[in-house]
Amino acid sequence: MYDLMRDALYLGLSVPLTIAAGWKLHRTGRKFLMDAFHGDAVIAGAVNQILVASFGLIMAGYLAMTVNFFKSFADLDDIVGYDLAHFGGFLIFLGVTLFFHIVVLGWMRGRARRRPHHGESILA
């Protein structure tokens, strides 16, 4: 019983935050990519989808790993304390993952701005 409550609490907090962060990355990342790819909406959209998918896979993998490694507990107080510690680790990992994606977006934007635009694809 406590194992189910523990996992439900952890996933109930973590999954909505992951979805919200991924949606924010999708919306704001597209603006960076449109600038990086000189307004080429097709390429910017494709790269944006790849970045959001990689974010989602990394976060889903982290959640799956941490849920599987929980210990058994005797009472609700132990569960809440342990879940809060894991949730703090999740928030740190979420922040690092978002920062990494922002660095990648900035790198792509800087690289694209150094290249002259003559109407050809940035990927050429």
C-alpha positions as CSV (number, residue, x, y, z in Angstrom):
1,M,0.0,0.0,0.0
2,Y,2.7,2.5,1.0
3,D,4.7,1.6,-2.2
4,L,1.8,2.6,-4.4
5,M,1.2,5.8,-2.4
6,R,4.9,6.7,-2.6
7,D,5.1,6.2,-6.4
8,A,1.8,8.0,-7.0
9,L,3.0,11.0,-4.9
10,Y,6.4,11.2,-6.7
11,L,5.0,10.8,-10.2
12,G,2.0,13.1,-9.4
13,L,4.5,15.9,-8.7
14,S,7.2,15.1,-11.3
15,V,5.2,14.3,-14.4
16,P,3.2,17.6,-14.6
17,L,6.4,19.6,-14.0
18,T,8.2,17.7,-16.8
19,I,5.3,18.3,-19.2
20,A,5.1,22.0,-18.3
21,A,8.9,22.4,-18.7
22,G,8.8,20.6,-22.1
23,W,6.0,22.8,-23.3
24,K,7.9,25.9,-22.3
25,L,11.0,24.6,-24.0
26,H,9.0,24.0,-27.2
27,R,7.4,27.4,-27.3
28,T,10.5,29.5,-26.5
29,G,13.0,27.3,-28.3
30,R,11.1,27.8,-31.6
31,K,11.8,31.6,-31.4
32,F,15.6,31.0,-31.0
33,L,15.6,28.4,-33.8
34,M,13.7,30.7,-36.2
35,D,16.3,33.3,-35.7
36,A,19.1,30.8,-35.9
37,F,17.8,29.3,-39.2
38,H,17.1,32.7,-40.8
39,G,13.3,32.3,-40.6
40,D,13.3,28.8,-42.1
41,A,10.2,27.5,-40.3
42,V,10.5,23.9,-41.6
43,I,14.0,23.4,-40.3
44,A,13.4,25.4,-37.0
45,G,10.3,23.3,-36.4
46,A,12.1,20.0,-37.0
47,V,15.0,20.8,-34.8
48,N,12.7,22.1,-32.1
49,Q,10.8,18.8,-32.1
50,I,14.0,16.8,-31.8
51,L,15.2,18.9,-28.9
52,V,11.8,18.5,-27.1
53,A,11.8,14.8,-27.8
54,S,15.3,14.4,-26.3
55,F,14.3,16.4,-23.3
56,G,11.2,14.2,-22.8
57,L,13.2,11.0,-23.2
58,I,15.9,12.1,-20.7
59,M,13.4,13.1,-18.1
60,A,11.3,10.0,-18.6
61,G,14.4,7.8,-18.2
62,Y,15.3,9.7,-15.0
63,L,11.8,9.3,-13.5
64,A,11.8,5.6,-14.4
65,M,15.2,5.0,-12.8
66,T,14.3,6.8,-9.6
67,V,10.9,5.2,-9.2
68,N,12.5,1.7,-9.6
69,F,15.2,2.3,-7.0
70,F,12.9,3.4,-4.1
71,K,13.1,1.4,-0.9
72,S,10.2,0.0,1.1
73,F,8.9,2.0,4.1
74,A,6.9,1.3,7.2
75,D,4.9,4.5,7.5
76,L,3.6,7.6,5.7
77,D,6.1,10.0,7.4
78,D,9.1,8.1,6.0
79,I,7.5,8.1,2.5
80,V,6.9,11.8,2.5
81,G,10.4,12.6,3.7
82,Y,12.0,10.3,1.1
83,D,9.8,11.6,-1.7
84,L,10.7,15.2,-0.9
85,A,14.4,14.3,-1.1
86,H,13.9,12.6,-4.5
87,F,11.7,15.4,-5.7
88,G,14.4,17.9,-4.9
89,G,16.9,15.8,-6.9
90,F,14.3,15.7,-9.7
91,L,14.1,19.5,-9.7
92,I,17.8,19.8,-9.9
93,F,18.0,17.4,-12.7
94,L,15.2,19.2,-14.5
95,G,17.0,22.5,-14.2
96,V,20.3,21.1,-15.5
97,T,18.5,19.4,-18.4
98,L,16.7,22.7,-19.3
99,F,20.0,24.6,-19.0
100,F,21.7,22.1,-21.3
101,H,19.0,22.6,-23.9
102,I,19.3,26.3,-23.7
103,V,23.1,26.1,-24.2
104,V,22.5,23.9,-27.3
105,L,20.0,26.5,-28.6
106,G,22.4,29.3,-28.0
107,W,25.2,27.4,-29.7
108,M,23.1,26.8,-32.7
109,R,22.0,30.4,-32.9
110,G,25.5,31.7,-32.6
111,R,26.8,29.3,-35.2
112,A,24.0,30.2,-37.6
113,R,24.6,34.0,-37.1
114,R,28.3,33.6,-38.1
115,R,27.3,32.1,-41.4
116,P,26.2,34.4,-44.2
117,H,22.7,33.7,-45.4
118,H,22.3,33.4,-49.1
119,G,19.0,31.6,-49.2
120,E,20.4,28.1,-48.9
121,S,19.7,25.8,-46.0
122,I,21.8,26.3,-42.9
123,L,22.3,22.5,-42.9
124,A,24.1,22.5,-46.2
